[in-house]
Amino acid sequence: MTGPRQVHLESVNPLRLKLLVEVDRRGSIAAAAAACAVGQPSASMHLRALEAATGGLLLHRNGRGSGLTEAGRVVASHAARVLHTLDVMECDLQALQSGDEGTLAIAASGVPSLIVVPGALRRFAARHPAVTVTVSTMPSEAVARLVADDRFDLGIAGEARTPERVRRETLFQDELTGIVTPDRLRLADGVVALDELQRNTMLVGPSGSSTRVVTARHLSRVGFRAGRVWEFDSDDALKQAVRADLGVSFLSRLLVRDEVHRGELVAFGVEGVGPMIRALQLIGPYDHPLSPAASAFAEVLAEPAPVPVPTG
């Protein structure tokens, strides 16, 4: 019977932790080495040293690449947090030295990335021109998960049930609406009957999308069951699919107001279903404060901003 795993922290350094995290992200030691700007032999040596320091096998290697063992995933999860803390420390020191420098990584779901983030970034950049910003778009559940894992400084997403411990603050309420090409559905005062809706293909976003989750919750309350469902990976793709008359979908009113205003699409409600309201939320880490850049961006988001008006 073996004894408890011995961990030698003096041999655990940020480069070794980053290499392990990058192997998890990229699937090979060679790719991780390139991401960390070291040679592959050096990367392999550092990863072996990390395995020796943590007392067990962290990687499994095969001809197609490398992956993490169960122990490797545990170490990588903590490594991501350690590296994020070090990044925040560096950012804080830079802020003390230069006043306003650093990086900001934002994860946003579809509606925020198209409607909320651009205007907020314009105001943020005017005040903090030295901050480097990256924005990644993904389903709401992924936003919460990756902020919890410290892969992003903060997130903006629709409500979604997730096991991750994150801080949430409602930015504003968003309403979902059905959309369809003109004359595809028989509508009575802008409302469709359930049996009429069920005869059409339902076009939905990816798994983990807040829009998809909230729509399904409201429709299930009146017994709706879609006969055929087609899945798309983005809100823009969904709009194009509806415009091509492939079926019906539900999206934020903010995303389709221009098309509805121009008469290209028709917005509709569903018989027996009240307004589909969901919260768009600011999502931050649970166990540590925001970085200076993220705090500054959160302040911008809290300011009143004009709602876009239809064009055309």
C-alpha positions in Angstrom: 0.0 0.0 0.0 1.5 3.3 -1.0 1.6 6.3 1.3 0.2 9.8 0.7 1.3 11.7 -2.4 4.3 14.0 -1.5 4.2 17.5 -3.1 7.4 19.5 -3.3 6.3 23.0 -3.9 9.8 24.4 -4.3 9.9 22.6 -7.7 6.5 24.0 -8.8 7.0 27.2 -10.8 4.7 29.2 -13.1 6.3 28.0 -16.4 5.7 24.4 -15.4 2.1 25.1 -14.4 1.5 27.1 -17.6 2.9 24.2 -19.7 0.5 21.8 -18.1 -2.5 24.1 -18.7 -1.5 24.6 -22.3 -1.2 20.9 -22.9 -4.8 20.6 -21.6 -5.9 23.4 -24.0 -3.9 22.4 -27.1 -3.6 18.6 -26.9 0.2 18.2 -27.3 3.5 19.1 -25.6 4.8 20.6 -28.9 1.8 23.1 -29.1 2.2 23.9 -25.4 5.9 24.6 -25.8 5.2 26.9 -28.7 2.5 28.8 -26.7 5.0 29.2 -23.8 7.9 30.2 -26.2 10.2 27.3 -25.1 11.7 24.4 -27.0 9.9 21.0 -26.9 12.8 19.2 -25.1 12.8 21.9 -22.4 9.0 21.7 -22.1 9.2 17.9 -21.7 11.8 18.3 -19.0 9.8 20.9 -17.1 6.7 18.7 -17.2 8.6 15.7 -15.9 9.9 17.9 -13.1 6.3 18.9 -12.3 5.3 15.3 -12.2 8.2 14.5 -9.8 7.2 17.5 -7.7 3.5 16.5 -7.4 4.3 12.8 -6.9 2.4 11.2 -9.8 1.7 10.9 -13.5 0.1 14.0 -14.9 0.1 13.3 -18.6 -0.6 10.3 -20.8 1.2 10.4 -24.1 0.4 8.7 -27.4 1.2 9.1 -31.1 -1.6 11.7 -31.6 -0.6 14.0 -28.8 -0.8 14.3 -25.0 -3.7 14.5 -22.5 -4.1 14.9 -18.8 -4.6 12.1 -16.3 -7.1 12.6 -13.5 -4.3 13.9 -11.3 -3.2 16.2 -14.2 -6.7 17.7 -14.4 -6.7 18.4 -10.7 -3.3 20.1 -10.9 -4.3 22.0 -14.1 -7.4 23.3 -12.4 -5.4 24.8 -9.5 -2.7 25.9 -11.9 -5.2 28.1 -13.8 -6.1 29.8 -10.6 -2.5 30.3 -9.5 -1.6 31.7 -12.9 -4.6 34.1 -12.9 -3.6 35.3 -9.4 -0.1 36.0 -10.6 -1.5 37.8 -13.7 -3.6 40.0 -11.4 -0.6 40.7 -9.2 1.4 41.8 -12.3 -1.5 43.9 -13.5 -1.9 45.6 -10.1 1.8 46.4 -10.0 1.7 47.8 -13.5 -1.3 49.9 -12.5 0.7 51.3 -9.6 3.7 52.1 -11.8 2.0 53.4 -15.0 -1.5 54.4 -13.9 -3.5 52.4 -16.4 -2.1 49.4 -18.2 -2.8 45.7 -18.4 -5.1 43.2 -20.2 -8.8 42.4 -20.0 -10.3 39.1 -21.2 -14.1 39.1 -21.6 -16.3 36.1 -22.3 -19.7 37.1 -23.7 -22.8 35.2 -25.0 -24.4 36.1 -28.2 -26.7 39.1 -27.3 -24.1 40.8 -25.1 -21.3 40.4 -27.6 -23.4 42.1 -30.3 -25.5 44.6 -28.3 -23.8 45.4 -25.0 -20.1 44.9 -25.4 -19.3 47.1 -28.5 -20.8 50.3 -27.0 -19.3 49.6 -23.6 -15.8 49.0 -25.1 -16.0 52.2 -27.0 -16.5 54.1 -23.7 -14.0 52.0 -21.9 -11.3 52.5 -24.6 -11.7 56.3 -24.4 -10.8 56.3 -20.7 -8.3 53.4 -20.6 -6.5 53.4 -24.0 -3.5 51.4 -22.7 -5.5 48.3 -21.8 -5.4 45.4 -24.2 -8.8 43.7 -24.6 -9.8 40.3 -26.0 -13.5 39.3 -26.4 -14.6 35.7 -27.0 -18.2 34.7 -27.8 -19.7 31.5 -26.5 -22.9 30.0 -24.9 -23.9 31.4 -21.5 -23.1 28.2 -19.7 -19.6 28.2 -21.1 -19.2 31.9 -20.0 -19.9 31.0 -16.4 -17.7 27.9 -16.5 -14.6 29.6 -17.9 -14.9 32.7 -15.6 -15.1 30.2 -12.7 -11.9 28.5 -14.0 -10.2 31.9 -14.3 -9.8 31.6 -18.0 -11.5 35.1 -18.4 -11.5 38.1 -16.2 -15.3 38.5 -16.4 -18.3 37.4 -18.4 -21.6 38.8 -19.7 -24.3 36.3 -20.4 -27.9 35.3 -20.2 -29.2 33.4 -17.2 -28.3 29.8 -17.1 -28.2 27.1 -14.4 -24.6 26.1 -13.9 -22.8 24.4 -11.0 -20.0 26.9 -11.1 -19.6 29.3 -8.1 -19.5 32.8 -9.7 -20.8 36.2 -8.7 -23.7 37.4 -10.8 -25.2 40.9 -11.2 -28.1 41.6 -13.4 -27.4 44.3 -16.0 -30.8 44.5 -17.6 -33.9 42.4 -18.5 -34.0 41.0 -22.1 -37.1 39.8 -23.9 -37.2 36.9 -26.3 -39.5 36.7 -29.2 -40.5 34.2 -31.9 -39.3 35.1 -35.4 -40.4 33.8 -38.8 -40.6 34.9 -42.4 -43.8 36.8 -43.4 -46.8 34.5 -44.2 -45.1 31.3 -42.9 -47.3 31.1 -39.9 -51.0 31.8 -39.4 -51.0 34.5 -36.7 -53.9 36.0 -34.8 -52.9 39.4 -33.4 -49.3 38.4 -33.5 -49.8 35.1 -31.7 -49.5 31.5 -33.0 -51.4 28.5 -31.9 -49.4 25.6 -30.5 -50.5 23.1 -33.1 -49.5 25.5 -35.9 -46.1 26.1 -34.3 -45.4 22.4 -33.9 -45.8 21.8 -37.6 -42.6 23.9 -38.2 -39.0 23.0 -37.8 -37.6 24.6 -34.6 -34.2 26.3 -35.2 -32.2 26.6 -32.0 -28.8 27.7 -30.7 -26.1 25.5 -29.2 -26.4 23.5 -26.0 -25.8 25.8 -23.1 -27.3 28.9 -24.8 -29.4 30.9 -22.4 -31.9 31.8 -25.2 -32.4 28.1 -25.9 -32.8 27.2 -22.2 -35.2 30.0 -21.4 -37.3 29.4 -24.6 -37.6 25.7 -23.8 -38.6 26.5 -20.2 -41.5 28.8 -21.3 -42.7 26.5 -24.1 -42.6 23.4 -22.0 -45.1 25.0 -19.5 -47.8 24.9 -22.2 -46.9 21.4 -23.4 -45.1 22.3 -26.5 -43.0 19.6 -28.1 -41.0 20.3 -31.2 -41.4 17.8 -34.0 -38.1 18.6 -35.6 -35.1 20.6 -34.2 -32.1 21.9 -36.1 -29.2 23.4 -34.2 -27.0 26.3 -35.2 -23.8 27.7 -33.5 -24.6 31.4 -33.4 -27.5 33.9 -33.3 -26.4 35.3 -36.7 -26.6 31.8 -38.2 -30.1 31.4 -36.7 -31.3 34.7 -38.2 -30.0 33.7 -41.6 -31.7 30.3 -41.4 -35.0 31.9 -40.5 -34.6 34.4 -43.4 -34.0 31.5 -45.7 -37.4 30.1 -44.5 -36.0 27.0 -43.0 -38.2 27.2 -39.9 -39.0 29.3 -36.8 -36.8 30.4 -34.0 -36.7 32.5 -30.8 -34.2 35.3 -30.3 -33.7 38.5 -28.3 -35.9 41.4 -29.6 -32.7 43.5 -29.6 -31.1 41.2 -32.1 -34.0 41.2 -34.6 -35.5 44.7 -34.3 -33.9 45.9 -37.5 -35.2 42.9 -39.6 -38.6 43.2 -38.1 -38.7 47.0 -38.7 -37.8 46.4 -42.3 -40.5 43.7 -42.7 -37.9 41.0 -43.5 -39.0 39.0 -40.4 -42.1 38.9 -38.3 -42.1 38.7 -34.5 -44.7 36.6 -32.8 -45.8 35.3 -29.5 -47.1 31.8 -28.6 -50.7 31.0 -27.4 -50.7 30.6 -23.6 -47.1 31.9 -23.2 -46.5 35.2 -21.5 -43.5 37.4 -22.2 -40.2 35.5 -22.3 -38.0 37.6 -20.0 -34.5 36.6 -19.0 -31.7 38.5 -17.2 -28.5 39.5 -18.9 -25.8 39.2 -16.2 -22.3 40.4 -15.3 -20.4 37.3 -14.2 -17.3 37.6 -12.1 -15.1 35.2 -10.1 -16.4 34.0 -6.8 -13.3 33.8 -4.6 -11.2 36.8 -5.6 -11.7 40.4 -6.6 -11.8 41.6 -10.2 -8.6 42.8 -11.8 -8.2 46.7 -12.1 -9.1 46.6 -15.8 -12.1 44.3 -15.2 -13.3 46.6 -12.3 -13.0 49.6 -14.6 -15.0 47.8 -17.4 -17.7 46.7 -14.9 -18.1 50.4 -13.9 -18.7 51.3 -17.5 -21.3 48.5 -17.9 -23.1 49.9 -14.9 -23.7 53.3 -16.6 -26.9 53.9 -18.5 -26.4 53.3 -22.2 -28.7 54.1 -25.1 -30.7 51.2 -26.5 -30.1 50.8 -30.3 -32.9 51.9 -32.5 -34.0 50.2 -35.8 -32.2 51.2 -38.9 -33.4 51.2 -42.5 
